[in-house]
Structure formats: structure tokens, C-alpha cells
Amino acid sequence: MNTRTTLLLAAAVAVTATTATAALKAGSWDLAVSRNAIRLSPRPRPGCPDCKGEGG
């Protein structure tokens, strides 16, 4: 790979990570990362009329 391609790939990864972080903070999602999996799950919302903030 040449230098330009490497720099463009690194910039794309950084932008993607920043966008994902902003989306997770803005929404009600929880990100769990382990060595074998990346799990994205909804967080309980205190104002939910169905579960009253308990989740599920």
C-alpha cells in the first residue's frame, strides 16, 4: 500500500469511530466490546410508558 492510501484509510477509520461515538451518546444505546464480540443493545429509558424504565 502506498502512503496516500494508508493515510486515507486511517482518516476514514477515525471519522467512523467519532461518528459512532456521537451516535451512541445521542441515542439510548449501550456498546459492549470484548475480544470476540461487539454488542450494541438498547438502554432502558426512564420515560418509557411500557416498562417504566425497567428495560426489556
PDBQT receptor file of N, H, CA, C and O in Angstrom, charges set to zero:
ATOM      1  N   MET A   1       0.846  -1.178   0.000  1.00  0.00    +0.000 N 
ATOM      2  CA  MET A   1       0.000   0.000   0.000  1.00  0.00    +0.000 C 
ATOM      3  C   MET A   1       0.887   1.236   0.000  1.00  0.00    +0.000 C 
ATOM      4  O   MET A   1       1.907   1.286   0.687  1.00  0.00    +0.000 OA
ATOM      5  N   ASN A   2       0.494   2.201  -0.757  1.00  0.00    +0.000 N 
ATOM      6  H   ASN A   2      -0.335   2.160  -1.316  1.00  0.00    +0.000 HD
ATOM      7  CA  ASN A   2       1.304   3.417  -0.742  1.00  0.00    +0.000 C 
ATOM      8  C   ASN A   2       0.885   4.325   0.418  1.00  0.00    +0.000 C 
ATOM      9  O   ASN A   2      -0.109   4.059   1.093  1.00  0.00    +0.000 OA
ATOM     10  N   THR A   3       1.630   5.368   0.638  1.00  0.00    +0.000 N 
ATOM     11  H   THR A   3       2.438   5.584   0.090  1.00  0.00    +0.000 HD
ATOM     12  CA  THR A   3       1.429   6.248   1.790  1.00  0.00    +0.000 C 
ATOM     13  C   THR A   3       0.086   6.951   1.747  1.00  0.00    +0.000 C 
ATOM     14  O   THR A   3      -0.576   7.096   2.774  1.00  0.00    +0.000 OA
ATOM     15  N   ARG A   4      -0.318   7.387   0.563  1.00  0.00    +0.000 N 
ATOM     16  H   ARG A   4       0.220   7.269  -0.272  1.00  0.00    +0.000 HD
ATOM     17  CA  ARG A   4      -1.590   8.118   0.440  1.00  0.00    +0.000 C 
ATOM     18  C   ARG A   4      -2.777   7.229   0.825  1.00  0.00    +0.000 C 
ATOM     19  O   ARG A   4      -3.674   7.660   1.550  1.00  0.00    +0.000 OA
ATOM     20  N   THR A   5      -2.773   6.010   0.345  1.00  0.00    +0.000 N 
ATOM     21  H   THR A   5      -2.044   5.660  -0.244  1.00  0.00    +0.000 HD
ATOM     22  CA  THR A   5      -3.852   5.072   0.662  1.00  0.00    +0.000 C 
ATOM     23  C   THR A   5      -3.906   4.788   2.160  1.00  0.00    +0.000 C 
ATOM     24  O   THR A   5      -4.984   4.723   2.751  1.00  0.00    +0.000 OA
ATOM     25  N   THR A   6      -2.746   4.621   2.759  1.00  0.00    +0.000 N 
ATOM     26  H   THR A   6      -1.870   4.673   2.279  1.00  0.00    +0.000 HD
ATOM     27  CA  THR A   6      -2.671   4.354   4.198  1.00  0.00    +0.000 C 
ATOM     28  C   THR A   6      -3.237   5.523   4.999  1.00  0.00    +0.000 C 
ATOM     29  O   THR A   6      -3.986   5.318   5.954  1.00  0.00    +0.000 OA
ATOM     30  N   LEU A   7      -2.882   6.741   4.615  1.00  0.00    +0.000 N 
ATOM     31  H   LEU A   7      -2.274   6.908   3.839  1.00  0.00    +0.000 HD
ATOM     32  CA  LEU A   7      -3.394   7.919   5.319  1.00  0.00    +0.000 C 
ATOM     33  C   LEU A   7      -4.901   8.081   5.150  1.00  0.00    +0.000 C 
ATOM     34  O   LEU A   7      -5.599   8.432   6.102  1.00  0.00    +0.000 OA
ATOM     35  N   LEU A   8      -5.406   7.826   3.942  1.00  0.00    +0.000 N 
ATOM     36  H   LEU A   8      -4.840   7.541   3.168  1.00  0.00    +0.000 HD
ATOM     37  CA  LEU A   8      -6.848   7.913   3.714  1.00  0.00    +0.000 C 
ATOM     38  C   LEU A   8      -7.612   6.861   4.522  1.00  0.00    +0.000 C 
ATOM     39  O   LEU A   8      -8.686   7.145   5.052  1.00  0.00    +0.000 OA
ATOM     40  N   LEU A   9      -7.070   5.672   4.613  1.00  0.00    +0.000 N 
ATOM     41  H   LEU A   9      -6.197   5.442   4.182  1.00  0.00    +0.000 HD
ATOM     42  CA  LEU A   9      -7.702   4.607   5.395  1.00  0.00    +0.000 C 
ATOM     43  C   LEU A   9      -7.707   4.965   6.880  1.00  0.00    +0.000 C 
ATOM     44  O   LEU A   9      -8.708   4.751   7.564  1.00  0.00    +0.000 OA
ATOM     45  N   ALA A  10      -6.612   5.502   7.378  1.00  0.00    +0.000 N 
ATOM     46  H   ALA A  10      -5.799   5.676   6.823  1.00  0.00    +0.000 HD
ATOM     47  CA  ALA A  10      -6.545   5.902   8.788  1.00  0.00    +0.000 C 
ATOM     48  C   ALA A  10      -7.539   7.017   9.081  1.00  0.00    +0.000 C 
ATOM     49  O   ALA A  10      -8.174   7.016  10.136  1.00  0.00    +0.000 OA
ATOM     50  N   ALA A  11      -7.683   7.964   8.165  1.00  0.00    +0.000 N 
ATOM     51  H   ALA A  11      -7.167   7.965   7.308  1.00  0.00    +0.000 HD
ATOM     52  CA  ALA A  11      -8.645   9.055   8.353  1.00  0.00    +0.000 C 
ATOM     53  C   ALA A  11     -10.073   8.522   8.336  1.00  0.00    +0.000 C 
ATOM     54  O   ALA A  11     -10.908   8.977   9.118  1.00  0.00    +0.000 OA
ATOM     55  N   ALA A  12     -10.365   7.574   7.466  1.00  0.00    +0.000 N 
ATOM     56  H   ALA A  12      -9.686   7.204   6.831  1.00  0.00    +0.000 HD
ATOM     57  CA  ALA A  12     -11.713   7.003   7.394  1.00  0.00    +0.000 C 
ATOM     58  C   ALA A  12     -12.062   6.263   8.682  1.00  0.00    +0.000 C 
ATOM     59  O   ALA A  12     -13.193   6.357   9.159  1.00  0.00    +0.000 OA
ATOM     60  N   VAL A  13     -11.118   5.539   9.241  1.00  0.00    +0.000 N 
ATOM     61  H   VAL A  13     -10.199   5.463   8.854  1.00  0.00    +0.000 HD
ATOM     62  CA  VAL A  13     -11.356   4.818  10.492  1.00  0.00    +0.000 C 
ATOM     63  C   VAL A  13     -11.617   5.804  11.626  1.00  0.00    +0.000 C 
ATOM     64  O   VAL A  13     -12.514   5.591  12.442  1.00  0.00    +0.000 OA
ATOM     65  N   ALA A  14     -10.841   6.876  11.677  1.00  0.00    +0.000 N 
ATOM     66  H   ALA A  14     -10.112   7.049  11.014  1.00  0.00    +0.000 HD
ATOM     67  CA  ALA A  14     -11.022   7.869  12.740  1.00  0.00    +0.000 C 
ATOM     68  C   ALA A  14     -12.384   8.554  12.635  1.00  0.00    +0.000 C 
ATOM     69  O   ALA A  14     -13.052   8.759  13.648  1.00  0.00    +0.000 OA
ATOM     70  N   VAL A  15     -12.797   8.904  11.431  1.00  0.00    +0.000 N 
ATOM     71  H   VAL A  15     -12.255   8.737  10.607  1.00  0.00    +0.000 HD
ATOM     72  CA  VAL A  15     -14.096   9.552  11.242  1.00  0.00    +0.000 C 
ATOM     73  C   VAL A  15     -15.227   8.603  11.600  1.00  0.00    +0.000 C 
ATOM     74  O   VAL A  15     -16.209   9.015  12.217  1.00  0.00    +0.000 OA
ATOM     75  N   THR A  16     -15.102   7.348  11.223  1.00  0.00    +0.000 N 
ATOM     76  H   THR A  16     -14.304   7.013  10.721  1.00  0.00    +0.000 HD
ATOM     77  CA  THR A  16     -16.134   6.356  11.543  1.00  0.00    +0.000 C 
ATOM     78  C   THR A  16     -16.260   6.157  13.047  1.00  0.00    +0.000 C 
ATOM     79  O   THR A  16     -17.373   6.083  13.568  1.00  0.00    +0.000 OA
ATOM     80  N   ALA A  17     -15.149   6.070  13.744  1.00  0.00    +0.000 N 
ATOM     81  H   ALA A  17     -14.245   6.129  13.321  1.00  0.00    +0.000 HD
ATOM     82  CA  ALA A  17     -15.173   5.897  15.200  1.00  0.00    +0.000 C 
ATOM     83  C   ALA A  17     -15.791   7.113  15.884  1.00  0.00    +0.000 C 
ATOM     84  O   ALA A  17     -16.564   6.964  16.830  1.00  0.00    +0.000 OA
ATOM     85  N   THR A  18     -15.462   8.303  15.419  1.00  0.00    +0.000 N 
ATOM     86  H   THR A  18     -14.835   8.424  14.650  1.00  0.00    +0.000 HD
ATOM     87  CA  THR A  18     -16.021   9.521  16.005  1.00  0.00    +0.000 C 
ATOM     88  C   THR A  18     -17.519   9.597  15.777  1.00  0.00    +0.000 C 
ATOM     89  O   THR A  18     -18.268   9.958  16.684  1.00  0.00    +0.000 OA
ATOM     90  N   THR A  19     -17.962   9.262  14.581  1.00  0.00    +0.000 N 
ATOM     91  H   THR A  19     -17.354   8.969  13.844  1.00  0.00    +0.000 HD
ATOM     92  CA  THR A  19     -19.389   9.284  14.264  1.00  0.00    +0.000 C 
ATOM     93  C   THR A  19     -20.150   8.258  15.099  1.00  0.00    +0.000 C 
ATOM     94  O   THR A  19     -21.235   8.556  15.599  1.00  0.00    +0.000 OA
ATOM     95  N   ALA A  20     -19.607   7.073  15.256  1.00  0.00    +0.000 N 
ATOM     96  H   ALA A  20     -18.725   6.831  14.851  1.00  0.00    +0.000 HD
ATOM     97  CA  ALA A  20     -20.259   6.042  16.060  1.00  0.00    +0.000 C 
ATOM     98  C   ALA A  20     -20.365   6.464  17.514  1.00  0.00    +0.000 C 
ATOM     99  O   ALA A  20     -21.390   6.234  18.155  1.00  0.00    +0.000 OA
ATOM    100  N   THR A  21     -19.321   7.077  18.038  1.00  0.00    +0.000 N 
ATOM    101  H   THR A  21     -18.488   7.265  17.518  1.00  0.00    +0.000 HD
ATOM    102  CA  THR A  21     -19.345   7.544  19.427  1.00  0.00    +0.000 C 
ATOM    103  C   THR A  21     -20.403   8.615  19.622  1.00  0.00    +0.000 C 
ATOM    104  O   THR A  21     -21.131   8.590  20.614  1.00  0.00    +0.000 OA
ATOM    105  N   ALA A  22     -20.498   9.550  18.696  1.00  0.00    +0.000 N 
ATOM    106  H   ALA A  22     -19.906   9.570  17.890  1.00  0.00    +0.000 HD
ATOM    107  CA  ALA A  22     -21.505  10.615  18.799  1.00  0.00    +0.000 C 
ATOM    108  C   ALA A  22     -22.912  10.046  18.710  1.00  0.00    +0.000 C 
ATOM    109  O   ALA A  22     -23.803  10.482  19.439  1.00  0.00    +0.000 OA
ATOM    110  N   ALA A  23     -23.121   9.085  17.832  1.00  0.00    +0.000 N 
ATOM    111  H   ALA A  23     -22.397   8.731  17.239  1.00  0.00    +0.000 HD
ATOM    112  CA  ALA A  23     -24.447   8.480  17.693  1.00  0.00    +0.000 C 
ATOM    113  C   ALA A  23     -24.842   7.719  18.952  1.00  0.00    +0.000 C 
ATOM    114  O   ALA A  23     -26.002   7.757  19.361  1.00  0.00    +0.000 OA
ATOM    115  N   LEU A  24     -23.888   7.028  19.570  1.00  0.00    +0.000 N 
ATOM    116  H   LEU A  24     -22.945   6.997  19.238  1.00  0.00    +0.000 HD
ATOM    117  CA  LEU A  24     -24.198   6.287  20.791  1.00  0.00    +0.000 C 
ATOM    118  C   LEU A  24     -24.524   7.223  21.945  1.00  0.00    +0.000 C 
ATOM    119  O   LEU A  24     -25.412   6.931  22.746  1.00  0.00    +0.000 OA
ATOM    120  N   LYS A  25     -23.818   8.344  22.037  1.00  0.00    +0.000 N 
ATOM    121  H   LYS A  25     -23.097   8.581  21.386  1.00  0.00    +0.000 HD
ATOM    122  CA  LYS A  25     -24.095   9.294  23.111  1.00  0.00    +0.000 C 
ATOM    123  C   LYS A  25     -25.431   9.990  22.901  1.00  0.00    +0.000 C 
ATOM    124  O   LYS A  25     -26.131  10.282  23.871  1.00  0.00    +0.000 OA
ATOM    125  N   ALA A  26     -25.797  10.261  21.657  1.00  0.00    +0.000 N 
ATOM    126  H   ALA A  26     -25.229  10.024  20.869  1.00  0.00    +0.000 HD
ATOM    127  CA  ALA A  26     -27.045  10.959  21.360  1.00  0.00    +0.000 C 
ATOM    128  C   ALA A  26     -28.253  10.038  21.541  1.00  0.00    +0.000 C 
ATOM    129  O   ALA A  26     -29.321  10.501  21.944  1.00  0.00    +0.000 OA
ATOM    130  N   GLY A  27     -28.107   8.772  21.258  1.00  0.00    +0.000 N 
ATOM    131  H   GLY A  27     -27.240   8.395  20.931  1.00  0.00    +0.000 HD
ATOM    132  CA  GLY A  27     -29.209   7.835  21.355  1.00  0.00    +0.000 C 
ATOM    133  C   GLY A  27     -29.205   7.097  22.671  1.00  0.00    +0.000 C 
ATOM    134  O   GLY A  27     -28.412   7.391  23.565  1.00  0.00    +0.000 OA
ATOM    135  N   SER A  28     -30.087   6.149  22.778  1.00  0.00    +0.000 N 
ATOM    136  H   SER A  28     -30.731   5.910  22.051  1.00  0.00    +0.000 HD
ATOM    137  CA  SER A  28     -30.170   5.359  24.006  1.00  0.00    +0.000 C 
ATOM    138  C   SER A  28     -29.640   3.953  23.742  1.00  0.00    +0.000 C 
ATOM    139  O   SER A  28     -30.358   2.966  23.901  1.00  0.00    +0.000 OA
ATOM    140  N   TRP A  29     -28.377   3.878  23.340  1.00  0.00    +0.000 N 
ATOM    141  H   TRP A  29     -27.794   4.680  23.211  1.00  0.00    +0.000 HD
ATOM    142  CA  TRP A  29     -27.755   2.605  23.034  1.00  0.00    +0.000 C 
ATOM    143  C   TRP A  29     -26.550   2.380  23.932  1.00  0.00    +0.000 C 
ATOM    144  O   TRP A  29     -25.889   3.330  24.351  1.00  0.00    +0.000 OA
ATOM    145  N   ASP A  30     -26.274   1.128  24.222  1.00  0.00    +0.000 N 
ATOM    146  H   ASP A  30     -26.812   0.357  23.881  1.00  0.00    +0.000 HD
ATOM    147  CA  ASP A  30     -25.134   0.744  25.048  1.00  0.00    +0.000 C 
ATOM    148  C   ASP A  30     -24.202  -0.115  24.187  1.00  0.00    +0.000 C 
ATOM    149  O   ASP A  30     -24.649  -1.072  23.554  1.00  0.00    +0.000 OA
ATOM    150  N   LEU A  31     -22.926   0.220  24.163  1.00  0.00    +0.000 N 
ATOM    151  H   LEU A  31     -22.563   0.997  24.678  1.00  0.00    +0.000 HD
ATOM    152  CA  LEU A  31     -21.941  -0.512  23.376  1.00  0.00    +0.000 C 
ATOM    153  C   LEU A  31     -21.067  -1.325  24.315  1.00  0.00    +0.000 C 
ATOM    154  O   LEU A  31     -20.456  -0.780  25.234  1.00  0.00    +0.000 OA
ATOM    155  N   ALA A  32     -21.008  -2.637  24.081  1.00  0.00    +0.000 N 
ATOM    156  H   ALA A  32     -21.504  -3.080  23.335  1.00  0.00    +0.000 HD
ATOM    157  CA  ALA A  32     -20.157  -3.524  24.863  1.00  0.00    +0.000 C 
ATOM    158  C   ALA A  32     -19.186  -4.208  23.901  1.00  0.00    +0.000 C 
ATOM    159  O   ALA A  32     -19.607  -4.822  22.920  1.00  0.00    +0.000 OA
ATOM    160  N   VAL A  33     -17.900  -4.102  24.180  1.00  0.00    +0.000 N 
ATOM    161  H   VAL A  33     -17.557  -3.604  24.976  1.00  0.00    +0.000 HD
ATOM    162  CA  VAL A  33     -16.884  -4.666  23.296  1.00  0.00    +0.000 C 
ATOM    163  C   VAL A  33     -16.046  -5.664  24.083  1.00  0.00    +0.000 C 
ATOM    164  O   VAL A  33     -15.578  -5.369  25.183  1.00  0.00    +0.000 OA
ATOM    165  N   SER A  34     -15.864  -6.833  23.516  1.00  0.00    +0.000 N 
ATOM    166  H   SER A  34     -16.243  -7.073  22.622  1.00  0.00    +0.000 HD
ATOM    167  CA  SER A  34     -14.976  -7.826  24.102  1.00  0.00    +0.000 C 
ATOM    168  C   SER A  34     -14.041  -8.334  23.007  1.00  0.00    +0.000 C 
ATOM    169  O   SER A  34     -14.084  -7.856  21.873  1.00  0.00    +0.000 OA
ATOM    170  N   ARG A  35     -13.224  -9.273  23.343  1.00  0.00    +0.000 N 
ATOM    171  H   ARG A  35     -13.189  -9.661  24.264  1.00  0.00    +0.000 HD
ATOM    172  CA  ARG A  35     -12.270  -9.789  22.361  1.00  0.00    +0.000 C 
ATOM    173  C   ARG A  35     -12.974 -10.487  21.202  1.00  0.00    +0.000 C 
ATOM    174  O   ARG A  35     -12.474 -10.466  20.077  1.00  0.00    +0.000 OA
ATOM    175  N   ASN A  36     -14.121 -11.104  21.458  1.00  0.00    +0.000 N 
ATOM    176  H   ASN A  36     -14.527 -11.121  22.372  1.00  0.00    +0.000 HD
ATOM    177  CA  ASN A  36     -14.799 -11.908  20.442  1.00  0.00    +0.000 C 
ATOM    178  C   ASN A  36     -16.076 -11.304  19.900  1.00  0.00    +0.000 C 
ATOM    179  O   ASN A  36     -16.644 -11.845  18.951  1.00  0.00    +0.000 OA
ATOM    180  N   ALA A  37     -16.552 -10.197  20.466  1.00  0.00    +0.000 N 
ATOM    181  H   ALA A  37     -16.090  -9.758  21.237  1.00  0.00    +0.000 HD
ATOM    182  CA  ALA A  37     -17.838  -9.680  20.019  1.00  0.00    +0.000 C 
ATOM    183  C   ALA A  37     -17.957  -8.183  20.264  1.00  0.00    +0.000 C 
ATOM    184  O   ALA A  37     -17.303  -7.614  21.138  1.00  0.00    +0.000 OA
ATOM    185  N   ILE A  38     -18.800  -7.579  19.476  1.00  0.00    +0.000 N 
ATOM    186  H   ILE A  38     -19.331  -8.041  18.765  1.00  0.00    +0.000 HD
ATOM    187  CA  ILE A  38     -19.210  -6.193  19.683  1.00  0.00    +0.000 C 
ATOM    188  C   ILE A  38     -20.728  -6.235  19.792  1.00  0.00    +0.000 C 
ATOM    189  O   ILE A  38     -21.412  -6.662  18.862  1.00  0.00    +0.000 OA
ATOM    190  N   ARG A  39     -21.248  -5.794  20.925  1.00  0.00    +0.000 N 
ATOM    191  H   ARG A  39     -20.692  -5.448  21.681  1.00  0.00    +0.000 HD
ATOM    192  CA  ARG A  39     -22.689  -5.867  21.175  1.00  0.00    +0.000 C 
ATOM    193  C   ARG A  39     -23.261  -4.463  21.321  1.00  0.00    +0.000 C 
ATOM    194  O   ARG A  39     -22.766  -3.662  22.113  1.00  0.00    +0.000 OA
ATOM    195  N   LEU A  40     -24.293  -4.176  20.562  1.00  0.00    +0.000 N 
ATOM    196  H   LEU A  40     -24.695  -4.827  19.919  1.00  0.00    +0.000 HD
ATOM    197  CA  LEU A  40     -24.998  -2.913  20.628  1.00  0.00    +0.000 C 
ATOM    198  C   LEU A  40     -26.413  -3.219  21.095  1.00  0.00    +0.000 C 
ATOM    199  O   LEU A  40     -27.168  -3.897  20.397  1.00  0.00    +0.000 OA
ATOM    200  N   SER A  41     -26.777  -2.721  22.278  1.00  0.00    +0.000 N 
ATOM    201  H   SER A  41     -26.164  -2.170  22.846  1.00  0.00    +0.000 HD
ATOM    202  CA  SER A  41     -28.092  -3.029  22.832  1.00  0.00    +0.000 C 
ATOM    203  C   SER A  41     -28.752  -1.760  23.353  1.00  0.00    +0.000 C 
ATOM    204  O   SER A  41     -28.070  -0.823  23.769  1.00  0.00    +0.000 OA
ATOM    205  N   PRO A  42     -30.075  -1.734  23.329  1.00  0.00    +0.000 N 
ATOM    206  CA  PRO A  42     -30.773  -0.549  23.815  1.00  0.00    +0.000 C 
ATOM    207  C   PRO A  42     -30.684  -0.418  25.333  1.00  0.00    +0.000 C 
ATOM    208  O   PRO A  42     -30.721  -1.417  26.052  1.00  0.00    +0.000 OA
ATOM    209  N   ARG A  43     -30.567   0.816  25.814  1.00  0.00    +0.000 N 
ATOM    210  H   ARG A  43     -30.537   1.627  25.231  1.00  0.00    +0.000 HD
ATOM    211  CA  ARG A  43     -30.558   1.094  27.254  1.00  0.00    +0.000 C 
ATOM    212  C   ARG A  43     -31.984   1.368  27.714  1.00  0.00    +0.000 C 
ATOM    213  O   ARG A  43     -32.795   1.872  26.937  1.00  0.00    +0.000 OA
ATOM    214  N   PRO A  44     -32.299   1.048  28.955  1.00  0.00    +0.000 N 
ATOM    215  CA  PRO A  44     -33.616   1.385  29.489  1.00  0.00    +0.000 C 
ATOM    216  C   PRO A  44     -33.801   2.905  29.511  1.00  0.00    +0.000 C 
ATOM    217  O   PRO A  44     -32.878   3.644  29.853  1.00  0.00    +0.000 OA
ATOM    218  N   ARG A  45     -34.975   3.353  29.151  1.00  0.00    +0.000 N 
ATOM    219  H   ARG A  45     -35.725   2.753  28.873  1.00  0.00    +0.000 HD
ATOM    220  CA  ARG A  45     -35.282   4.785  29.166  1.00  0.00    +0.000 C 
ATOM    221  C   ARG A  45     -36.230   5.061  30.330  1.00  0.00    +0.000 C 
ATOM    222  O   ARG A  45     -37.268   4.408  30.444  1.00  0.00    +0.000 OA
ATOM    223  N   PRO A  46     -35.895   6.009  31.189  1.00  0.00    +0.000 N 
ATOM    224  CA  PRO A  46     -36.744   6.304  32.345  1.00  0.00    +0.000 C 
ATOM    225  C   PRO A  46     -38.170   6.698  31.972  1.00  0.00    +0.000 C 
ATOM    226  O   PRO A  46     -39.095   6.438  32.742  1.00  0.00    +0.000 OA
ATOM    227  N   GLY A  47     -38.367   7.315  30.820  1.00  0.00    +0.000 N 
ATOM    228  H   GLY A  47     -37.616   7.526  30.195  1.00  0.00    +0.000 HD
ATOM    229  CA  GLY A  47     -39.700   7.790  30.435  1.00  0.00    +0.000 C 
ATOM    230  C   GLY A  47     -40.501   6.804  29.623  1.00  0.00    +0.000 C 
ATOM    231  O   GLY A  47     -41.538   7.172  29.071  1.00  0.00    +0.000 OA
ATOM    232  N   CYS A  48     -40.066   5.578  29.530  1.00  0.00    +0.000 N 
ATOM    233  H   CYS A  48     -39.224   5.279  29.978  1.00  0.00    +0.000 HD
ATOM    234  CA  CYS A  48     -40.772   4.580  28.699  1.00  0.00    +0.000 C 
ATOM    235  C   CYS A  48     -42.105   4.214  29.366  1.00  0.00    +0.000 C 
ATOM    236  O   CYS A  48     -42.111   3.769  30.513  1.00  0.00    +0.000 OA
ATOM    237  N   PRO A  49     -43.227   4.394  28.669  1.00  0.00    +0.000 N 
ATOM    238  CA  PRO A  49     -44.530   4.065  29.269  1.00  0.00    +0.000 C 
ATOM    239  C   PRO A  49     -44.792   2.566  29.383  1.00  0.00    +0.000 C 
ATOM    240  O   PRO A  49     -45.607   2.140  30.201  1.00  0.00    +0.000 OA
ATOM    241  N   ASP A  50     -44.102   1.758  28.563  1.00  0.00    +0.000 N 
ATOM    242  H   ASP A  50     -43.440   2.104  27.898  1.00  0.00    +0.000 HD
ATOM    243  CA  ASP A  50     -44.350   0.323  28.592  1.00  0.00    +0.000 C 
ATOM    244  C   ASP A  50     -43.673  -0.383  29.775  1.00  0.00    +0.000 C 
ATOM    245  O   ASP A  50     -44.286  -1.211  30.448  1.00  0.00    +0.000 OA
ATOM    246  N   CYS A  51     -42.412  -0.047  30.013  1.00  0.00    +0.000 N 
ATOM    247  H   CYS A  51     -41.913   0.625  29.466  1.00  0.00    +0.000 HD
ATOM    248  CA  CYS A  51     -41.675  -0.755  31.064  1.00  0.00    +0.000 C 
ATOM    249  C   CYS A  51     -41.355   0.142  32.257  1.00  0.00    +0.000 C 
ATOM    250  O   CYS A  51     -40.787  -0.323  33.245  1.00  0.00    +0.000 OA
ATOM    251  N   LYS A  52     -41.703   1.382  32.176  1.00  0.00    +0.000 N 
ATOM    252  H   LYS A  52     -42.165   1.759  31.373  1.00  0.00    +0.000 HD
ATOM    253  CA  LYS A  52     -41.483   2.356  33.245  1.00  0.00    +0.000 C 
ATOM    254  C   LYS A  52     -40.019   2.447  33.667  1.00  0.00    +0.000 C 
ATOM    255  O   LYS A  52     -39.702   2.603  34.846  1.00  0.00    +0.000 OA
ATOM    256  N   GLY A  53     -39.113   2.343  32.648  1.00  0.00    +0.000 N 
ATOM    257  H   GLY A  53     -39.371   2.216  31.690  1.00  0.00    +0.000 HD
ATOM    258  CA  GLY A  53     -37.699   2.491  32.908  1.00  0.00    +0.000 C 
ATOM    259  C   GLY A  53     -36.976   1.248  33.366  1.00  0.00    +0.000 C 
ATOM    260  O   GLY A  53     -35.778   1.302  33.645  1.00  0.00    +0.000 OA
ATOM    261  N   GLU A  54     -37.667   0.134  33.452  1.00  0.00    +0.000 N 
ATOM    262  H   GLU A  54     -38.641   0.090  33.226  1.00  0.00    +0.000 HD
ATOM    263  CA  GLU A  54     -37.060  -1.119  33.902  1.00  0.00    +0.000 C 
ATOM    264  C   GLU A  54     -36.249  -1.777  32.800  1.00  0.00    +0.000 C 
ATOM    265  O   GLU A  54     -35.326  -2.537  33.096  1.00  0.00    +0.000 OA
ATOM    266  N   GLY A  55     -36.561  -1.513  31.546  1.00  0.00    +0.000 N 
ATOM    267  H   GLY A  55     -37.311  -0.896  31.306  1.00  0.00    +0.000 HD
ATOM    268  CA  GLY A  55     -35.922  -2.167  30.417  1.00  0.00    +0.000 C 
ATOM    269  C   GLY A  55     -36.687  -3.420  30.029  1.00  0.00    +0.000 C 
ATOM    270  O   GLY A  55     -37.548  -3.895  30.769  1.00  0.00    +0.000 OA
ATOM    271  N   GLY A  56     -36.360  -3.944  28.862  1.00  0.00    +0.000 N 
ATOM    272  H   GLY A  56     -35.661  -3.558  28.261  1.00  0.00    +0.000 HD
ATOM    273  CA  GLY A  56     -37.000  -5.182  28.430  1.00  0.00    +0.000 C 
ATOM    274  C   GLY A  56     -38.110  -5.019  27.465  1.00  0.00    +0.000 C 
ATOM    275  O   GLY A  56     -38.711  -6.007  27.043  1.00  0.00    +0.000 OA
TER     276      GLY A  56
